[in-house]
Amino acid sequence: MKVLVDTCVWSLALRRNDGKDLPAVLELRELIKEFRVQMTGPIRQELLSGIKDTIRYSQLREHLRAFADLPATTADYELAAEFFNLSRGKGIQGSNTDFLLCALSVRNDLPIFTTDNDFMLYQQQLPIKLHAVRADFP
């Protein structure tokens, strides 16, 4: 089964020095080896945004092109808005991108791999599944 990987996990893995041995990074490496990583446009955009060095930007863009985007449909955006409204009504705040990931997750039956604790709050209200680091990692 594919896994929708959130920006925060990618960011940990892409740091130059620190983070390479973190459990989330080791798990991401395994998911990549297993061809289980699912990318989506908003995550790609977040990862590439703010990179001032054009060479580094080009290198990262090329590396990320190995992962095809899961397209978002009108139904996904509508479901994301429903999730936003439902969560906000329960006092849970989140970003539009977070709720779009939740919608993509639900409509495509994909777990989300994230280190963002907000998703644990969303999971209390929304029918999302979260991917956990496997027990055999430190």
GILINQUI-V276963 format. One record per residue. N is the residue number from 0. PHI is phi in whole degrees, -180 to 180 (none if undefined). Layout:
n:N phi:PHI
n:N phi:PHI
This chain:
n:0 phi:none
n:1 phi:-70
n:2 phi:-132
n:3 phi:-83
n:4 phi:-95
n:5 phi:-78
n:6 phi:-55
n:7 phi:-62
n:8 phi:-71
n:9 phi:-58
n:10 phi:-61
n:11 phi:-59
n:12 phi:-72
n:13 phi:-91
n:14 phi:-63
n:15 phi:-67
n:16 phi:-114
n:17 phi:-84
n:18 phi:99
n:19 phi:-65
n:20 phi:-108
n:21 phi:-70
n:22 phi:-54
n:23 phi:-64
n:24 phi:-71
n:25 phi:-62
n:26 phi:-65
n:27 phi:-60
n:28 phi:-58
n:29 phi:-65
n:30 phi:-61
n:31 phi:-65
n:32 phi:-59
n:33 phi:-87
n:34 phi:58
n:35 phi:-110
n:36 phi:-79
n:37 phi:-115
n:38 phi:-103
n:39 phi:-142
n:40 phi:-52
n:41 phi:-62
n:42 phi:-69
n:43 phi:-57
n:44 phi:-63
n:45 phi:-61
n:46 phi:-67
n:47 phi:-88
n:48 phi:-73
n:49 phi:86
n:50 phi:-86
n:51 phi:-79
n:52 phi:-76
n:53 phi:-65
n:54 phi:-68
n:55 phi:-61
n:56 phi:-58
n:57 phi:-63
n:58 phi:-64
n:59 phi:-65
n:60 phi:-57
n:61 phi:-66
n:62 phi:-63
n:63 phi:-71
n:64 phi:-65
n:65 phi:-68
n:66 phi:-112
n:67 phi:-71
n:68 phi:-80
n:69 phi:-80
n:70 phi:-72
n:71 phi:-96
n:72 phi:-105
n:73 phi:-56
n:74 phi:-61
n:75 phi:-66
n:76 phi:-67
n:77 phi:-67
n:78 phi:-65
n:79 phi:-60
n:80 phi:-65
n:81 phi:-60
n:82 phi:-63
n:83 phi:-59
n:84 phi:-64
n:85 phi:-61
n:86 phi:-67
n:87 phi:-62
n:88 phi:-63
n:89 phi:-98
n:90 phi:83
n:91 phi:-105
n:92 phi:-95
n:93 phi:-164
n:94 phi:-86
n:95 phi:-60
n:96 phi:-64
n:97 phi:-58
n:98 phi:-72
n:99 phi:-66
n:100 phi:-60
n:101 phi:-61
n:102 phi:-64
n:103 phi:-62
n:104 phi:-61
n:105 phi:-68
n:106 phi:-69
n:107 phi:-111
n:108 phi:52
n:109 phi:-117
n:110 phi:-73
n:111 phi:-103
n:112 phi:-104
n:113 phi:-148
n:114 phi:-109
n:115 phi:-82
n:116 phi:-65
n:117 phi:-58
n:118 phi:-67
n:119 phi:-69
n:120 phi:-69
n:121 phi:-60
n:122 phi:-62
n:123 phi:-70
n:124 phi:-113
n:125 phi:-117
n:126 phi:-83
n:127 phi:-91
n:128 phi:-113
n:129 phi:-110
n:130 phi:-90
n:131 phi:-107
n:132 phi:-62
n:133 phi:-66
n:134 phi:-65
n:135 phi:-83
n:136 phi:-98
n:137 phi:-66
